[in-house]
Amino acid sequence: MGLLSLFKKKKDEEPRCSAVIVSAGLARRMGGIDKVLAPLGELPVLVHTLYAFQDCSAIREIIVVAREDLVVEVGRLCKEFDLDKVRKVIVGGGERIQSVQAGLREVDPESSLVAIHDGARPLVTQEIIRDTVARAALTGAAAPGIPLTDTIKRTQDGLAVETVDRSQLWAVQTPQVFETGLIKGAVQKAVDDGELLTDDCGAVERLGMKVTLTSGSEENIKITTPLDLILGEAILQARADETLWRNQK
């Protein structure tokens, strides 16, 4: 039986999708700020992220992977904001792939799909989550992305040596959604091989599996620096203004 045939689902079977929210990073570029707890509008960054998955009908449960020193605080936030889809808050590893692996161990064995998402990517929309889950249910692996618009240079010793054709280059975002058995096996293989991957698509790509790209959004930013918080505030305000305008029509 081929690899793809192992992961095909019955057409009349609704996929059961768990979400693993990875928020165990050290936030080295945030100037000492814990980015997942930083205020964004009226809520901490991580709470925005968790609400996006809490409110999505495609998601059945949430596993949060946090730094050891933040586990208690994250658990408190989940209770305070009635995030009842959060089934566990667990301690992550020293590297992202180890945190992902820890989260995968905790997902419901009945879940056919797993959505892995950055805890510091709080502005993901319901549409992006639903579309990526639906595509992964058909193909086994999917992720949102946006085409690159900047000119890309390949450098050597600080000098630009080549202009890279950007027509086939995309910036990939999260959630990245996979068939559960596929991503568990792929991550285990990457860990065994000592690979420190920057995203989870890379784990399945190493096995020869293709990842289908869905439409991401320029608003689906990852909070990495203090400037990103300012941009996030602007996005939230623009969304609020648009909602107000629509309600007044």
Summary of the structure (lengths in Angstrom):
residues: 249
radius of gyration: 18.4
end to end distance: 56.1
largest distance: 57.3
contacts: 798
relative contact order: 0.17
helix: 40%
strand: 24%
